[in-house]
């Protein structure tokens, strides 16, 4: 796990929007942060949450559009937190 992955997981103990992740990590290039987030999602270290209008709450979703990253929230998974805490 590299430093940026560690920082992103550190920011995601609770569900957060992309803008909060960017504020809390040292890397400020959005493309770099987005790509790292994509890797963490692929590793199943981070889950993507989308607002469900019918239920009026955020729910986990397998569908994610990186062109509209601001519409989603993110949260570390148990696997991701375990990896984060073992570093």
PDB file of N, CA, C and O in Angstrom:
ATOM      1  N   UNK A   1       0.850  -1.174   0.000  1.00  0.00           N
ATOM      2  CA  UNK A   1       0.000   0.000   0.000  1.00  0.00           C
ATOM      3  C   UNK A   1       0.895   1.236   0.000  1.00  0.00           C
ATOM      4  O   UNK A   1       1.764   1.394   0.858  1.00  0.00           O
ATOM      5  N   UNK A   2       0.662   2.110  -0.984  1.00  0.00           N
ATOM      6  CA  UNK A   2       1.480   3.320  -1.024  1.00  0.00           C
ATOM      7  C   UNK A   2       0.887   4.395  -0.110  1.00  0.00           C
ATOM      8  O   UNK A   2      -0.175   4.205   0.483  1.00  0.00           O
ATOM      9  N   UNK A   3       1.590   5.526  -0.007  1.00  0.00           N
ATOM     10  CA  UNK A   3       1.168   6.585   0.920  1.00  0.00           C
ATOM     11  C   UNK A   3      -0.192   7.177   0.575  1.00  0.00           C
ATOM     12  O   UNK A   3      -0.995   7.447   1.468  1.00  0.00           O
ATOM     13  N   UNK A   4      -0.458   7.382  -0.719  1.00  0.00           N
ATOM     14  CA  UNK A   4      -1.745   7.963  -1.097  1.00  0.00           C
ATOM     15  C   UNK A   4      -2.890   7.008  -0.788  1.00  0.00           C
ATOM     16  O   UNK A   4      -3.937   7.437  -0.303  1.00  0.00           O
ATOM     17  N   UNK A   5      -2.708   5.732  -1.060  1.00  0.00           N
ATOM     18  CA  UNK A   5      -3.744   4.750  -0.719  1.00  0.00           C
ATOM     19  C   UNK A   5      -4.011   4.783   0.788  1.00  0.00           C
ATOM     20  O   UNK A   5      -5.161   4.746   1.224  1.00  0.00           O
ATOM     21  N   UNK A   6      -2.946   4.851   1.569  1.00  0.00           N
ATOM     22  CA  UNK A   6      -3.073   4.916   3.026  1.00  0.00           C
ATOM     23  C   UNK A   6      -3.856   6.167   3.443  1.00  0.00           C
ATOM     24  O   UNK A   6      -4.759   6.093   4.276  1.00  0.00           O
ATOM     25  N   UNK A   7      -3.499   7.312   2.857  1.00  0.00           N
ATOM     26  CA  UNK A   7      -4.173   8.570   3.197  1.00  0.00           C
ATOM     27  C   UNK A   7      -5.657   8.531   2.831  1.00  0.00           C
ATOM     28  O   UNK A   7      -6.498   9.006   3.594  1.00  0.00           O
ATOM     29  N   UNK A   8      -5.981   7.965   1.663  1.00  0.00           N
ATOM     30  CA  UNK A   8      -7.381   7.879   1.258  1.00  0.00           C
ATOM     31  C   UNK A   8      -8.164   6.988   2.218  1.00  0.00           C
ATOM     32  O   UNK A   8      -9.256   7.352   2.654  1.00  0.00           O
ATOM     33  N   UNK A   9      -7.617   5.838   2.544  1.00  0.00           N
ATOM     34  CA  UNK A   9      -8.304   4.954   3.497  1.00  0.00           C
ATOM     35  C   UNK A   9      -8.446   5.616   4.857  1.00  0.00           C
ATOM     36  O   UNK A   9      -9.453   5.435   5.541  1.00  0.00           O
ATOM     37  N   UNK A  10      -7.436   6.385   5.249  1.00  0.00           N
ATOM     38  CA  UNK A  10      -7.480   7.103   6.524  1.00  0.00           C
ATOM     39  C   UNK A  10      -8.635   8.105   6.542  1.00  0.00           C
ATOM     40  O   UNK A  10      -9.229   8.352   7.592  1.00  0.00           O
ATOM     41  N   UNK A  11      -8.952   8.678   5.381  1.00  0.00           N
ATOM     42  CA  UNK A  11     -10.032   9.657   5.273  1.00  0.00           C
ATOM     43  C   UNK A  11     -11.411   9.006   5.184  1.00  0.00           C
ATOM     44  O   UNK A  11     -12.429   9.690   5.288  1.00  0.00           O
ATOM     45  N   UNK A  12     -11.447   7.698   4.995  1.00  0.00           N
ATOM     46  CA  UNK A  12     -12.730   7.033   4.725  1.00  0.00           C
ATOM     47  C   UNK A  12     -13.208   6.097   5.825  1.00  0.00           C
ATOM     48  O   UNK A  12     -13.860   5.090   5.546  1.00  0.00           O
ATOM     49  N   UNK A  13     -12.892   6.419   7.056  1.00  0.00           N
ATOM     50  CA  UNK A  13     -13.461   5.634   8.157  1.00  0.00           C
ATOM     51  C   UNK A  13     -14.969   5.840   8.214  1.00  0.00           C
ATOM     52  O   UNK A  13     -15.706   4.976   8.689  1.00  0.00           O
ATOM     53  N   UNK A  14     -15.418   6.992   7.727  1.00  0.00           N
ATOM     54  CA  UNK A  14     -16.838   7.293   7.615  1.00  0.00           C
ATOM     55  C   UNK A  14     -17.111   7.664   6.166  1.00  0.00           C
ATOM     56  O   UNK A  14     -16.185   8.034   5.445  1.00  0.00           O
ATOM     57  N   UNK A  15     -18.337   7.576   5.731  1.00  0.00           N
ATOM     58  CA  UNK A  15     -18.700   7.895   4.357  1.00  0.00           C
ATOM     59  C   UNK A  15     -18.398   9.366   4.067  1.00  0.00           C
ATOM     60  O   UNK A  15     -18.808  10.257   4.810  1.00  0.00           O
ATOM     61  N   UNK A  16     -17.671   9.599   2.972  1.00  0.00           N
ATOM     62  CA  UNK A  16     -17.259  10.958   2.627  1.00  0.00           C
ATOM     63  C   UNK A  16     -17.421  11.212   1.131  1.00  0.00           C
ATOM     64  O   UNK A  16     -17.337  10.284   0.326  1.00  0.00           O
ATOM     65  N   UNK A  17     -17.657  12.487   0.759  1.00  0.00           N
ATOM     66  CA  UNK A  17     -17.675  12.842  -0.657  1.00  0.00           C
ATOM     67  C   UNK A  17     -16.241  12.988  -1.183  1.00  0.00           C
ATOM     68  O   UNK A  17     -15.294  13.118  -0.407  1.00  0.00           O
ATOM     69  N   UNK A  18     -16.101  12.966  -2.493  1.00  0.00           N
ATOM     70  CA  UNK A  18     -14.793  13.071  -3.127  1.00  0.00           C
ATOM     71  C   UNK A  18     -14.058  14.336  -2.700  1.00  0.00           C
ATOM     72  O   UNK A  18     -12.853  14.292  -2.452  1.00  0.00           O
ATOM     73  N   UNK A  19     -14.761  15.459  -2.609  1.00  0.00           N
ATOM     74  CA  UNK A  19     -14.107  16.719  -2.254  1.00  0.00           C
ATOM     75  C   UNK A  19     -13.446  16.649  -0.871  1.00  0.00           C
ATOM     76  O   UNK A  19     -12.405  17.271  -0.658  1.00  0.00           O
ATOM     77  N   UNK A  20     -14.024  15.915   0.054  1.00  0.00           N
ATOM     78  CA  UNK A  20     -13.424  15.756   1.383  1.00  0.00           C
ATOM     79  C   UNK A  20     -12.158  14.920   1.299  1.00  0.00           C
ATOM     80  O   UNK A  20     -11.172  15.208   1.977  1.00  0.00           O
ATOM     81  N   UNK A  21     -12.184  13.885   0.468  1.00  0.00           N
ATOM     82  CA  UNK A  21     -10.987  13.062   0.280  1.00  0.00           C
ATOM     83  C   UNK A  21      -9.842  13.941  -0.222  1.00  0.00           C
ATOM     84  O   UNK A  21      -8.730  13.875   0.302  1.00  0.00           O
ATOM     85  N   UNK A  22     -10.111  14.756  -1.226  1.00  0.00           N
ATOM     86  CA  UNK A  22      -9.076  15.626  -1.808  1.00  0.00           C
ATOM     87  C   UNK A  22      -8.542  16.596  -0.765  1.00  0.00           C
ATOM     88  O   UNK A  22      -7.341  16.865  -0.729  1.00  0.00           O
ATOM     89  N   UNK A  23      -9.407  17.120   0.074  1.00  0.00           N
ATOM     90  CA  UNK A  23      -8.972  18.057   1.122  1.00  0.00           C
ATOM     91  C   UNK A  23      -8.065  17.381   2.140  1.00  0.00           C
ATOM     92  O   UNK A  23      -7.164  18.019   2.682  1.00  0.00           O
ATOM     93  N   UNK A  24      -8.292  16.093   2.407  1.00  0.00           N
ATOM     94  CA  UNK A  24      -7.582  15.410   3.486  1.00  0.00           C
ATOM     95  C   UNK A  24      -6.303  14.698   3.072  1.00  0.00           C
ATOM     96  O   UNK A  24      -5.534  14.271   3.933  1.00  0.00           O
ATOM     97  N   UNK A  25      -6.059  14.560   1.769  1.00  0.00           N
ATOM     98  CA  UNK A  25      -4.833  13.884   1.329  1.00  0.00           C
ATOM     99  C   UNK A  25      -3.812  14.906   0.848  1.00  0.00           C
ATOM    100  O   UNK A  25      -4.161  16.038   0.512  1.00  0.00           O
ATOM    101  N   UNK A  26      -2.551  14.496   0.820  1.00  0.00           N
ATOM    102  CA  UNK A  26      -1.478  15.409   0.415  1.00  0.00           C
ATOM    103  C   UNK A  26      -1.458  15.662  -1.089  1.00  0.00           C
ATOM    104  O   UNK A  26      -1.013  16.721  -1.532  1.00  0.00           O
ATOM    105  N   UNK A  27      -1.935  14.702  -1.876  1.00  0.00           N
ATOM    106  CA  UNK A  27      -1.973  14.834  -3.338  1.00  0.00           C
ATOM    107  C   UNK A  27      -3.163  15.714  -3.729  1.00  0.00           C
ATOM    108  O   UNK A  27      -4.289  15.450  -3.307  1.00  0.00           O
ATOM    109  N   UNK A  28      -2.928  16.747  -4.525  1.00  0.00           N
ATOM    110  CA  UNK A  28      -4.007  17.661  -4.901  1.00  0.00           C
ATOM    111  C   UNK A  28      -4.403  17.551  -6.371  1.00  0.00           C
ATOM    112  O   UNK A  28      -5.353  18.207  -6.801  1.00  0.00           O
ATOM    113  N   UNK A  29      -3.690  16.733  -7.150  1.00  0.00           N
ATOM    114  CA  UNK A  29      -4.079  16.532  -8.556  1.00  0.00           C
ATOM    115  C   UNK A  29      -5.265  15.567  -8.584  1.00  0.00           C
ATOM    116  O   UNK A  29      -5.146  14.406  -8.192  1.00  0.00           O
ATOM    117  N   UNK A  30      -6.400  16.063  -9.048  1.00  0.00           N
ATOM    118  CA  UNK A  30      -7.635  15.285  -9.016  1.00  0.00           C
ATOM    119  C   UNK A  30      -7.518  13.971  -9.778  1.00  0.00           C
ATOM    120  O   UNK A  30      -8.045  12.952  -9.334  1.00  0.00           O
ATOM    121  N   UNK A  31      -6.841  13.982 -10.908  1.00  0.00           N
ATOM    122  CA  UNK A  31      -6.687  12.763 -11.699  1.00  0.00           C
ATOM    123  C   UNK A  31      -5.932  11.683 -10.955  1.00  0.00           C
ATOM    124  O   UNK A  31      -6.269  10.503 -11.057  1.00  0.00           O
ATOM    125  N   UNK A  32      -4.915  12.073 -10.208  1.00  0.00           N
ATOM    126  CA  UNK A  32      -4.113  11.117  -9.439  1.00  0.00           C
ATOM    127  C   UNK A  32      -4.951  10.534  -8.298  1.00  0.00           C
ATOM    128  O   UNK A  32      -4.924   9.327  -8.059  1.00  0.00           O
ATOM    129  N   UNK A  33      -5.685  11.386  -7.604  1.00  0.00           N
ATOM    130  CA  UNK A  33      -6.531  10.918  -6.502  1.00  0.00           C
ATOM    131  C   UNK A  33      -7.635  10.005  -7.047  1.00  0.00           C
ATOM    132  O   UNK A  33      -7.931   8.967  -6.454  1.00  0.00           O
ATOM    133  N   UNK A  34      -8.233  10.385  -8.156  1.00  0.00           N
ATOM    134  CA  UNK A  34      -9.284   9.570  -8.762  1.00  0.00           C
ATOM    135  C   UNK A  34      -8.754   8.202  -9.164  1.00  0.00           C
ATOM    136  O   UNK A  34      -9.414   7.192  -8.921  1.00  0.00           O
ATOM    137  N   UNK A  35      -7.588   8.153  -9.768  1.00  0.00           N
ATOM    138  CA  UNK A  35      -7.016   6.871 -10.196  1.00  0.00           C
ATOM    139  C   UNK A  35      -6.689   5.984  -8.992  1.00  0.00           C
ATOM    140  O   UNK A  35      -6.908   4.773  -9.034  1.00  0.00           O
ATOM    141  N   UNK A  36      -6.173   6.578  -7.936  1.00  0.00           N
ATOM    142  CA  UNK A  36      -5.873   5.811  -6.726  1.00  0.00           C
ATOM    143  C   UNK A  36      -7.171   5.284  -6.108  1.00  0.00           C
ATOM    144  O   UNK A  36      -7.226   4.141  -5.654  1.00  0.00           O
ATOM    145  N   UNK A  37      -8.196   6.107  -6.091  1.00  0.00           N
ATOM    146  CA  UNK A  37      -9.491   5.680  -5.577  1.00  0.00           C
ATOM    147  C   UNK A  37     -10.036   4.520  -6.411  1.00  0.00           C
ATOM    148  O   UNK A  37     -10.609   3.576  -5.867  1.00  0.00           O
ATOM    149  N   UNK A  38      -9.859   4.593  -7.718  1.00  0.00           N
ATOM    150  CA  UNK A  38     -10.294   3.520  -8.615  1.00  0.00           C
ATOM    151  C   UNK A  38      -9.593   2.207  -8.253  1.00  0.00           C
ATOM    152  O   UNK A  38     -10.221   1.148  -8.231  1.00  0.00           O
ATOM    153  N   UNK A  39      -8.290   2.284  -7.972  1.00  0.00           N
ATOM    154  CA  UNK A  39      -7.536   1.080  -7.581  1.00  0.00           C
ATOM    155  C   UNK A  39      -8.063   0.493  -6.279  1.00  0.00           C
ATOM    156  O   UNK A  39      -8.200  -0.723  -6.142  1.00  0.00           O
ATOM    157  N   UNK A  40      -8.358   1.373  -5.323  1.00  0.00           N
ATOM    158  CA  UNK A  40      -8.865   0.908  -4.029  1.00  0.00           C
ATOM    159  C   UNK A  40     -10.251   0.271  -4.166  1.00  0.00           C
ATOM    160  O   UNK A  40     -10.561  -0.692  -3.465  1.00  0.00           O
ATOM    161  N   UNK A  41     -11.073   0.797  -5.056  1.00  0.00           N
ATOM    162  CA  UNK A  41     -12.386   0.207  -5.304  1.00  0.00           C
ATOM    163  C   UNK A  41     -12.211  -1.172  -5.936  1.00  0.00           C
ATOM    164  O   UNK A  41     -12.890  -2.128  -5.562  1.00  0.00           O
ATOM    165  N   UNK A  42     -11.300  -1.261  -6.891  1.00  0.00           N
ATOM    166  CA  UNK A  42     -11.047  -2.538  -7.563  1.00  0.00           C
ATOM    167  C   UNK A  42     -10.537  -3.605  -6.587  1.00  0.00           C
ATOM    168  O   UNK A  42     -10.874  -4.782  -6.712  1.00  0.00           O
ATOM    169  N   UNK A  43      -9.724  -3.182  -5.620  1.00  0.00           N
ATOM    170  CA  UNK A  43      -9.214  -4.100  -4.598  1.00  0.00           C
ATOM    171  C   UNK A  43     -10.280  -4.432  -3.550  1.00  0.00           C
ATOM    172  O   UNK A  43     -10.064  -5.274  -2.677  1.00  0.00           O
ATOM    173  N   UNK A  44     -11.422  -3.766  -3.645  1.00  0.00           N
ATOM    174  CA  UNK A  44     -12.521  -3.889  -2.682  1.00  0.00           C
ATOM    175  C   UNK A  44     -12.151  -3.340  -1.300  1.00  0.00           C
ATOM    176  O   UNK A  44     -12.637  -3.808  -0.271  1.00  0.00           O
ATOM    177  N   UNK A  45     -11.281  -2.339  -1.316  1.00  0.00           N
ATOM    178  CA  UNK A  45     -10.916  -1.647  -0.081  1.00  0.00           C
ATOM    179  C   UNK A  45     -11.864  -0.482   0.190  1.00  0.00           C
ATOM    180  O   UNK A  45     -11.977  -0.013   1.323  1.00  0.00           O
ATOM    181  N   UNK A  46     -12.542  -0.023  -0.857  1.00  0.00           N
ATOM    182  CA  UNK A  46     -13.461   1.110  -0.749  1.00  0.00           C
ATOM    183  C   UNK A  46     -14.762   0.735  -1.446  1.00  0.00           C
ATOM    184  O   UNK A  46     -14.757   0.139  -2.523  1.00  0.00           O
ATOM    185  N   UNK A  47     -15.877   1.094  -0.812  1.00  0.00           N
ATOM    186  CA  UNK A  47     -17.167   0.880  -1.451  1.00  0.00           C
ATOM    187  C   UNK A  47     -17.731   2.227  -1.899  1.00  0.00           C
ATOM    188  O   UNK A  47     -17.512   3.260  -1.268  1.00  0.00           O
ATOM    189  N   UNK A  48     -18.457   2.178  -2.999  1.00  0.00           N
ATOM    190  CA  UNK A  48     -19.075   3.362  -3.579  1.00  0.00           C
ATOM    191  C   UNK A  48     -20.519   3.431  -3.089  1.00  0.00           C
ATOM    192  O   UNK A  48     -21.244   2.435  -3.115  1.00  0.00           O
ATOM    193  N   UNK A  49     -20.917   4.590  -2.653  1.00  0.00           N
ATOM    194  CA  UNK A  49     -22.259   4.798  -2.134  1.00  0.00           C
ATOM    195  C   UNK A  49     -22.973   5.833  -3.007  1.00  0.00           C
ATOM    196  O   UNK A  49     -22.395   6.851  -3.386  1.00  0.00           O
ATOM    197  N   UNK A  50     -24.247   5.548  -3.317  1.00  0.00           N
ATOM    198  CA  UNK A  50     -25.046   6.444  -4.150  1.00  0.00           C
ATOM    199  C   UNK A  50     -26.348   6.754  -3.434  1.00  0.00           C
ATOM    200  O   UNK A  50     -26.925   5.887  -2.778  1.00  0.00           O
ATOM    201  N   UNK A  51     -26.813   8.005  -3.561  1.00  0.00           N
ATOM    202  CA  UNK A  51     -28.056   8.380  -2.895  1.00  0.00           C
ATOM    203  C   UNK A  51     -29.243   7.736  -3.591  1.00  0.00           C
ATOM    204  O   UNK A  51     -29.402   7.858  -4.805  1.00  0.00           O
ATOM    205  N   UNK A  52     -30.071   7.052  -2.818  1.00  0.00           N
ATOM    206  CA  UNK A  52     -31.277   6.405  -3.319  1.00  0.00           C
ATOM    207  C   UNK A  52     -32.460   7.301  -2.956  1.00  0.00           C
ATOM    208  O   UNK A  52     -32.810   7.457  -1.786  1.00  0.00           O
ATOM    209  N   UNK A  53     -33.065   7.886  -3.991  1.00  0.00           N
ATOM    210  CA  UNK A  53     -34.189   8.812  -3.771  1.00  0.00           C
ATOM    211  C   UNK A  53     -35.363   8.142  -3.058  1.00  0.00           C
ATOM    212  O   UNK A  53     -35.965   8.734  -2.162  1.00  0.00           O
ATOM    213  N   UNK A  54     -35.686   6.925  -3.449  1.00  0.00           N
ATOM    214  CA  UNK A  54     -36.838   6.231  -2.878  1.00  0.00           C
ATOM    215  C   UNK A  54     -36.666   5.987  -1.379  1.00  0.00           C
ATOM    216  O   UNK A  54     -37.614   6.134  -0.607  1.00  0.00           O
ATOM    217  N   UNK A  55     -35.452   5.614  -0.975  1.00  0.00           N
ATOM    218  CA  UNK A  55     -35.210   5.305   0.437  1.00  0.00           C
ATOM    219  C   UNK A  55     -34.650   6.494   1.207  1.00  0.00           C
ATOM    220  O   UNK A  55     -34.546   6.457   2.433  1.00  0.00           O
ATOM    221  N   UNK A  56     -34.286   7.560   0.473  1.00  0.00           N
ATOM    222  CA  UNK A  56     -33.732   8.770   1.078  1.00  0.00           C
ATOM    223  C   UNK A  56     -32.498   8.487   1.930  1.00  0.00           C
ATOM    224  O   UNK A  56     -32.353   8.998   3.041  1.00  0.00           O
ATOM    225  N   UNK A  57     -31.603   7.645   1.367  1.00  0.00           N
ATOM    226  CA  UNK A  57     -30.352   7.326   2.053  1.00  0.00           C
ATOM    227  C   UNK A  57     -29.314   6.868   1.033  1.00  0.00           C
ATOM    228  O   UNK A  57     -29.644   6.537  -0.105  1.00  0.00           O
ATOM    229  N   UNK A  58     -28.069   6.858   1.461  1.00  0.00           N
ATOM    230  CA  UNK A  58     -26.993   6.365   0.606  1.00  0.00           C
ATOM    231  C   UNK A  58     -26.907   4.851   0.732  1.00  0.00           C
ATOM    232  O   UNK A  58     -26.932   4.298   1.831  1.00  0.00           O
ATOM    233  N   UNK A  59     -26.805   4.192  -0.426  1.00  0.00           N
ATOM    234  CA  UNK A  59     -26.684   2.742  -0.480  1.00  0.00           C
ATOM    235  C   UNK A  59     -25.491   2.366  -1.340  1.00  0.00           C
ATOM    236  O   UNK A  59     -25.126   3.095  -2.262  1.00  0.00           O
ATOM    237  N   UNK A  60     -24.887   1.234  -1.038  1.00  0.00           N
ATOM    238  CA  UNK A  60     -23.772   0.729  -1.823  1.00  0.00           C
ATOM    239  C   UNK A  60     -24.231   0.451  -3.242  1.00  0.00           C
ATOM    240  O   UNK A  60     -25.332  -0.056  -3.458  1.00  0.00           O
ATOM    241  N   UNK A  61     -23.378   0.786  -4.217  1.00  0.00           N
ATOM    242  CA  UNK A  61     -23.718   0.557  -5.610  1.00  0.00           C
ATOM    243  C   UNK A  61     -22.532  -0.040  -6.359  1.00  0.00           C
ATOM    244  O   UNK A  61     -21.393   0.362  -6.121  1.00  0.00           O
ATOM    245  N   UNK A  62     -22.775  -0.988  -7.258  1.00  0.00           N
ATOM    246  CA  UNK A  62     -21.691  -1.539  -8.071  1.00  0.00           C
ATOM    247  C   UNK A  62     -21.412  -0.659  -9.290  1.00  0.00           C
ATOM    248  O   UNK A  62     -20.416  -0.865  -9.984  1.00  0.00           O
ATOM    249  N   UNK A  63     -22.281   0.320  -9.556  1.00  0.00           N
ATOM    250  CA  UNK A  63     -22.141   1.192 -10.722  1.00  0.00           C
ATOM    251  C   UNK A  63     -21.514   2.511 -10.306  1.00  0.00           C
ATOM    252  O   UNK A  63     -21.957   3.154  -9.355  1.00  0.00           O
ATOM    253  N   UNK A  64     -20.480   2.902 -11.030  1.00  0.00           N
ATOM    254  CA  UNK A  64     -19.779   4.110 -10.661  1.00  0.00           C
ATOM    255  C   UNK A  64     -19.282   4.816 -11.904  1.00  0.00           C
ATOM    256  O   UNK A  64     -18.682   4.188 -12.777  1.00  0.00           O
ATOM    257  N   UNK A  65     -19.520   6.095 -11.997  1.00  0.00           N
ATOM    258  CA  UNK A  65     -19.119   6.909 -13.135  1.00  0.00           C
ATOM    259  C   UNK A  65     -18.032   7.876 -12.682  1.00  0.00           C
ATOM    260  O   UNK A  65     -18.312   8.856 -11.990  1.00  0.00           O
ATOM    261  N   UNK A  66     -16.795   7.597 -13.074  1.00  0.00           N
ATOM    262  CA  UNK A  66     -15.685   8.448 -12.646  1.00  0.00           C
ATOM    263  C   UNK A  66     -15.757   9.853 -13.246  1.00  0.00           C
ATOM    264  O   UNK A  66     -15.062  10.756 -12.780  1.00  0.00           O
ATOM    265  N   UNK A  67     -16.583  10.047 -14.266  1.00  0.00           N
ATOM    266  CA  UNK A  67     -16.764  11.385 -14.827  1.00  0.00           C
ATOM    267  C   UNK A  67     -17.660  12.245 -13.942  1.00  0.00           C
ATOM    268  O   UNK A  67     -17.702  13.466 -14.093  1.00  0.00           O
ATOM    269  N   UNK A  68     -18.368  11.612 -13.029  1.00  0.00           N
ATOM    270  CA  UNK A  68     -19.261  12.324 -12.108  1.00  0.00           C
ATOM    271  C   UNK A  68     -18.974  11.916 -10.669  1.00  0.00           C
ATOM    272  O   UNK A  68     -19.887  11.626  -9.896  1.00  0.00           O
ATOM    273  N   UNK A  69     -17.717  11.900 -10.332  1.00  0.00           N
ATOM    274  CA  UNK A  69     -17.263  11.432  -9.021  1.00  0.00           C
ATOM    275  C   UNK A  69     -17.907  12.216  -7.873  1.00  0.00           C
ATOM    276  O   UNK A  69     -18.058  11.696  -6.768  1.00  0.00           O
ATOM    277  N   UNK A  70     -18.286  13.471  -8.143  1.00  0.00           N
ATOM    278  CA  UNK A  70     -18.865  14.317  -7.100  1.00  0.00           C
ATOM    279  C   UNK A  70     -20.273  13.878  -6.689  1.00  0.00           C
ATOM    280  O   UNK A  70     -20.784  14.336  -5.667  1.00  0.00           O
ATOM    281  N   UNK A  71     -20.897  13.010  -7.461  1.00  0.00           N
ATOM    282  CA  UNK A  71     -22.254  12.547  -7.147  1.00  0.00           C
ATOM    283  C   UNK A  71     -22.277  11.368  -6.175  1.00  0.00           C
ATOM    284  O   UNK A  71     -23.347  10.951  -5.730  1.00  0.00           O
ATOM    285  N   UNK A  72     -21.124  10.840  -5.850  1.00  0.00           N
ATOM    286  CA  UNK A  72     -21.043   9.639  -5.018  1.00  0.00           C
ATOM    287  C   UNK A  72     -20.366   9.926  -3.689  1.00  0.00           C
ATOM    288  O   UNK A  72     -19.729  10.963  -3.505  1.00  0.00           O
ATOM    289  N   UNK A  73     -20.518   8.994  -2.779  1.00  0.00           N
ATOM    290  CA  UNK A  73     -19.805   9.027  -1.501  1.00  0.00           C
ATOM    291  C   UNK A  73     -18.991   7.746  -1.432  1.00  0.00           C
ATOM    292  O   UNK A  73     -19.273   6.782  -2.144  1.00  0.00           O
ATOM    293  N   UNK A  74     -17.986   7.741  -0.577  1.00  0.00           N
ATOM    294  CA  UNK A  74     -17.079   6.609  -0.488  1.00  0.00           C
ATOM    295  C   UNK A  74     -16.841   6.265   0.967  1.00  0.00           C
ATOM    296  O   UNK A  74     -16.860   7.131   1.841  1.00  0.00           O
ATOM    297  N   UNK A  75     -16.614   4.968   1.212  1.00  0.00           N
ATOM    298  CA  UNK A  75     -16.361   4.511   2.569  1.00  0.00           C
ATOM    299  C   UNK A  75     -15.455   3.287   2.508  1.00  0.00           C
ATOM    300  O   UNK A  75     -15.626   2.419   1.652  1.00  0.00           O
ATOM    301  N   UNK A  76     -14.504   3.225   3.409  1.00  0.00           N
ATOM    302  CA  UNK A  76     -13.610   2.072   3.464  1.00  0.00           C
ATOM    303  C   UNK A  76     -14.400   0.831   3.869  1.00  0.00           C
ATOM    304  O   UNK A  76     -15.310   0.901   4.695  1.00  0.00           O
ATOM    305  N   UNK A  77     -14.040  -0.293   3.280  1.00  0.00           N
ATOM    306  CA  UNK A  77     -14.654  -1.569   3.649  1.00  0.00           C
ATOM    307  C   UNK A  77     -13.888  -2.167   4.826  1.00  0.00           C
ATOM    308  O   UNK A  77     -12.843  -1.653   5.223  1.00  0.00           O
ATOM    309  N   UNK A  78     -14.404  -3.230   5.365  1.00  0.00           N
ATOM    310  CA  UNK A  78     -13.705  -3.934   6.451  1.00  0.00           C
ATOM    311  C   UNK A  78     -12.338  -4.407   5.963  1.00  0.00           C
ATOM    312  O   UNK A  78     -11.348  -4.302   6.687  1.00  0.00           O
ATOM    313  N   UNK A  79     -12.283  -4.927   4.735  1.00  0.00           N
ATOM    314  CA  UNK A  79     -11.017  -5.374   4.154  1.00  0.00           C
ATOM    315  C   UNK A  79     -10.043  -4.207   4.031  1.00  0.00           C
ATOM    316  O   UNK A  79      -8.858  -4.340   4.336  1.00  0.00           O
ATOM    317  N   UNK A  80     -10.553  -3.065   3.581  1.00  0.00           N
ATOM    318  CA  UNK A  80      -9.716  -1.884   3.435  1.00  0.00           C
ATOM    319  C   UNK A  80      -9.196  -1.370   4.766  1.00  0.00           C
ATOM    320  O   UNK A  80      -8.030  -0.991   4.877  1.00  0.00           O
ATOM    321  N   UNK A  81     -10.050  -1.357   5.767  1.00  0.00           N
ATOM    322  CA  UNK A  81      -9.615  -0.898   7.100  1.00  0.00           C
ATOM    323  C   UNK A  81      -8.601  -1.862   7.712  1.00  0.00           C
ATOM    324  O   UNK A  81      -7.669  -1.439   8.396  1.00  0.00           O
ATOM    325  N   UNK A  82      -8.785  -3.154   7.464  1.00  0.00           N
ATOM    326  CA  UNK A  82      -7.827  -4.135   7.964  1.00  0.00           C
ATOM    327  C   UNK A  82      -6.458  -3.910   7.319  1.00  0.00           C
ATOM    328  O   UNK A  82      -5.435  -3.935   8.004  1.00  0.00           O
ATOM    329  N   UNK A  83      -6.442  -3.691   6.008  1.00  0.00           N
ATOM    330  CA  UNK A  83      -5.179  -3.413   5.308  1.00  0.00           C
ATOM    331  C   UNK A  83      -4.559  -2.119   5.796  1.00  0.00           C
ATOM    332  O   UNK A  83      -3.345  -2.037   5.982  1.00  0.00           O
ATOM    333  N   UNK A  84      -5.394  -1.105   6.005  1.00  0.00           N
ATOM    334  CA  UNK A  84      -4.923   0.212   6.478  1.00  0.00           C
ATOM    335  C   UNK A  84      -4.303   0.087   7.859  1.00  0.00           C
ATOM    336  O   UNK A  84      -3.235   0.644   8.115  1.00  0.00           O
ATOM    337  N   UNK A  85      -4.965  -0.640   8.751  1.00  0.00           N
ATOM    338  CA  UNK A  85      -4.489  -0.761  10.127  1.00  0.00           C
ATOM    339  C   UNK A  85      -3.289  -1.683  10.285  1.00  0.00           C
ATOM    340  O   UNK A  85      -2.616  -1.658  11.315  1.00  0.00           O
ATOM    341  N   UNK A  86      -3.020  -2.491   9.274  1.00  0.00           N
ATOM    342  CA  UNK A  86      -1.856  -3.403   9.375  1.00  0.00           C
ATOM    343  C   UNK A  86      -0.585  -2.772   8.832  1.00  0.00           C
ATOM    344  O   UNK A  86       0.487  -3.374   8.902  1.00  0.00           O
ATOM    345  N   UNK A  87      -0.695  -1.570   8.293  1.00  0.00           N
ATOM    346  CA  UNK A  87       0.493  -0.891   7.755  1.00  0.00           C
ATOM    347  C   UNK A  87       1.262  -0.226   8.858  1.00  0.00           C
ATOM    348  O   UNK A  87       2.294   0.396   8.603  1.00  0.00           O
TER     349      UNK A  87
END
